[in-house]
Amino acid sequence: MSMLAQSLIVALLVLGSSVYAGWSLMPAGAKRDLAERLLRWPRPGWAARPLKRATVPVSGCGSCGGCAGATPPRKAPAVQTVTFHRRLP
């Protein structure tokens, strides 16, 4: 394998890793806006799936259960008695 091919492979790996890290760490609002803009461009179906998932607004509260796809609120934990024991001198 020539040095040029190795350099191209390394460059593609670094570029792919940078794009993945940027997408993962991007705030949800910016990710949603970018995904909506990128969906306007022609692309294969496998590339559009993650973008379509990113355009769906999500809520992190989970308190009322009224949101689409929200989980029901959690039950309060059962009350437990705490017993303190004296130390023997």
Backbone bond lengths (Angstrom), bond angles and torsions (degrees), N, CA, C in turn:
res aa  C-N    CA-C-N  psi(-1)  N-CA   C-N-CA  omega(-1)  CA-C   N-CA-C  phi
1 M - - - 1.448 - - 1.526 107.90 -
2 S 1.271 115.82 133.35 1.457 119.49 -177.12 1.526 110.96 -80.49
3 M 1.299 115.04 164.79 1.464 120.83 179.89 1.525 111.06 -64.76
4 L 1.313 116.81 -32.72 1.468 120.31 179.40 1.526 110.37 -64.92
5 A 1.322 117.17 -44.39 1.464 120.57 179.42 1.522 110.65 -64.32
6 Q 1.322 116.74 -41.41 1.469 119.85 178.46 1.522 110.86 -63.45
7 S 1.300 116.15 -42.06 1.462 120.35 179.53 1.527 111.21 -64.06
8 L 1.327 117.22 -39.71 1.462 120.37 178.18 1.530 111.54 -65.92
9 I 1.324 116.79 -40.49 1.473 120.52 178.67 1.523 110.24 -63.97
10 V 1.315 116.85 -44.67 1.468 120.90 179.00 1.524 110.13 -63.53
11 A 1.327 117.32 -42.38 1.460 120.78 179.57 1.527 111.00 -62.53
12 L 1.329 117.99 -41.00 1.467 121.00 177.94 1.524 111.60 -66.01
13 L 1.333 117.16 -40.12 1.466 120.42 178.27 1.529 111.57 -64.95
14 V 1.319 116.78 -42.60 1.466 120.68 179.15 1.524 110.26 -66.50
15 L 1.321 117.23 -42.67 1.462 120.45 178.52 1.526 111.39 -63.05
16 G 1.337 117.07 -45.85 1.462 120.70 178.26 1.521 112.40 -62.08
17 S 1.321 116.47 -40.97 1.471 120.17 178.58 1.517 111.37 -66.00
18 S 1.319 116.51 -38.74 1.467 120.23 178.74 1.529 111.54 -65.76
19 V 1.321 116.63 -42.13 1.473 120.39 178.51 1.529 109.93 -64.28
20 Y 1.333 117.12 -43.71 1.464 120.67 179.68 1.529 110.91 -62.74
21 A 1.329 117.36 -44.97 1.464 120.47 -179.65 1.526 111.01 -64.81
22 G 1.323 116.71 -42.12 1.458 119.46 178.55 1.517 112.25 -63.61
23 W 1.337 117.10 -41.64 1.464 121.48 179.04 1.531 110.90 -66.48
24 S 1.319 117.33 -40.48 1.463 121.38 -178.33 1.521 112.16 -67.67
25 L 1.318 116.79 -36.87 1.459 120.77 -175.48 1.523 113.49 -93.09
26 M 1.306 117.68 -3.71 1.459 121.78 -178.77 1.526 110.40 -71.44
27 P 1.332 118.26 139.92 1.467 120.40 175.41 1.526 111.51 -60.57
28 A 1.323 116.63 151.87 1.464 121.76 -174.44 1.528 112.44 -59.71
29 G 1.322 117.88 -39.86 1.463 120.09 -179.60 1.518 112.19 -64.87
30 A 1.321 116.64 -44.10 1.464 120.27 178.76 1.523 110.52 -67.87
31 K 1.327 116.87 -36.89 1.465 120.41 178.51 1.524 110.63 -64.94
32 R 1.339 116.72 -40.36 1.464 120.95 179.60 1.535 110.44 -65.12
33 D 1.350 117.41 -44.09 1.468 120.60 178.81 1.522 111.38 -63.07
34 L 1.323 116.68 -45.44 1.466 120.14 179.92 1.522 111.27 -63.98
35 A 1.338 117.19 -40.41 1.459 120.76 179.90 1.531 110.91 -64.55
36 E 1.333 116.98 -40.25 1.473 119.74 178.11 1.521 111.22 -63.73
37 R 1.330 117.03 -38.36 1.467 119.75 178.61 1.523 111.04 -69.66
38 L 1.325 117.17 -40.10 1.462 120.30 -178.83 1.531 112.16 -70.60
39 L 1.337 117.78 -26.58 1.465 120.22 178.91 1.522 112.67 -69.95
40 R 1.328 117.38 -16.67 1.474 120.27 177.86 1.521 111.43 -73.90
41 W 1.323 117.86 -20.10 1.464 122.16 -179.35 1.524 109.86 -84.98
42 P 1.324 117.57 150.47 1.474 119.38 176.59 1.536 110.23 -72.26
43 R 1.335 115.53 137.88 1.471 121.38 179.31 1.513 108.84 -159.53
44 P 1.343 117.09 163.45 1.469 119.85 176.21 1.531 111.00 -69.01
45 G 1.332 116.03 161.08 1.457 121.48 -177.23 1.522 113.75 -61.91
46 W 1.345 117.09 -35.86 1.465 119.12 -178.52 1.523 111.35 -67.69
47 A 1.314 118.44 -25.09 1.460 121.35 179.48 1.525 111.75 -85.24
48 A 1.326 117.29 -20.46 1.461 120.40 -177.75 1.523 112.35 -84.56
49 R 1.340 117.67 -25.21 1.471 120.20 -176.82 1.528 113.86 -57.19
50 P 1.343 120.44 -50.51 1.462 118.76 179.69 1.531 112.51 -64.89
51 L 1.334 116.59 -30.64 1.463 119.16 178.66 1.522 110.84 -69.45
52 K 1.334 116.75 -39.48 1.467 119.61 178.37 1.528 110.82 -65.13
53 R 1.342 116.90 -37.71 1.465 120.39 177.08 1.527 111.05 -63.48
54 A 1.323 117.33 -35.09 1.460 121.19 -177.72 1.520 112.37 -73.32
55 T 1.343 118.37 -21.03 1.461 120.35 -178.82 1.526 112.63 -81.49
56 V 1.321 117.96 -13.10 1.462 120.89 179.80 1.521 108.36 -78.35
57 P 1.348 117.25 120.17 1.463 118.43 179.47 1.528 110.38 -68.70
58 V 1.308 115.68 138.99 1.458 121.11 179.28 1.519 109.11 -120.32
59 S 1.302 115.15 150.74 1.458 120.98 177.79 1.506 108.46 -119.05
60 G 1.289 116.61 138.93 1.454 120.23 -177.83 1.509 113.91 -99.46
61 C 1.344 118.63 2.76 1.463 118.84 -173.34 1.525 112.05 -75.43
62 G 1.328 118.60 -53.66 1.454 121.94 179.56 1.518 114.05 64.00
63 S 1.343 117.62 21.63 1.461 119.28 -174.27 1.525 113.29 -92.79
64 C 1.329 118.50 -37.74 1.458 119.43 -173.52 1.518 113.08 -98.32
65 G 1.305 118.49 -23.17 1.454 121.32 -178.15 1.513 112.84 75.25
66 G 1.334 118.84 4.84 1.449 121.77 -178.66 1.511 113.50 -84.79
67 C 1.311 117.96 -15.73 1.467 121.25 -179.22 1.521 109.48 -75.32
68 A 1.316 116.09 153.14 1.465 120.39 177.75 1.515 109.77 -66.15
69 G 1.302 116.76 124.37 1.458 121.28 177.67 1.513 114.22 79.42
70 A 1.324 117.60 7.80 1.465 119.62 -178.75 1.521 110.15 -78.60
71 T 1.293 115.56 147.85 1.454 120.44 176.64 1.523 109.26 -83.10
72 P 1.324 118.12 151.91 1.458 119.35 178.64 1.522 110.46 -66.02
73 P 1.343 116.87 156.33 1.465 118.91 -178.84 1.526 110.88 -63.00
74 R 1.315 115.15 150.56 1.457 120.25 -179.46 1.516 110.54 -75.27
75 K 1.323 114.62 148.92 1.457 119.21 176.26 1.516 108.97 -76.92
76 A 1.319 115.72 149.67 1.463 120.04 177.48 1.530 108.67 -66.70
77 P 1.322 117.90 142.16 1.459 119.29 179.62 1.526 110.67 -64.74
78 A 1.311 115.14 149.67 1.464 119.90 179.82 1.531 109.61 -64.26
79 V 1.320 115.40 145.49 1.463 120.85 179.74 1.521 108.55 -71.56
80 Q 1.320 115.72 131.91 1.457 120.57 178.31 1.520 108.70 -121.94
81 T 1.315 115.96 141.87 1.454 121.69 178.44 1.518 109.66 -86.19
82 V 1.337 114.96 133.55 1.462 120.41 176.89 1.518 107.69 -104.12
83 T 1.321 117.00 126.33 1.462 121.85 -179.05 1.519 109.04 -111.26
84 F 1.325 116.26 127.44 1.459 121.55 176.21 1.518 108.61 -98.55
85 H 1.300 117.25 134.55 1.457 123.10 179.50 1.511 108.78 -112.06
86 R 1.319 116.03 135.36 1.460 120.92 177.55 1.508 109.56 -72.24
87 R 1.309 114.37 146.19 1.460 119.57 172.83 1.524 107.85 -82.89
88 L 1.288 114.59 141.42 1.453 119.15 174.67 1.525 109.39 -81.52
89 P 1.375 117.66 137.23 1.461 119.45 -178.59 1.504 113.14 -69.34
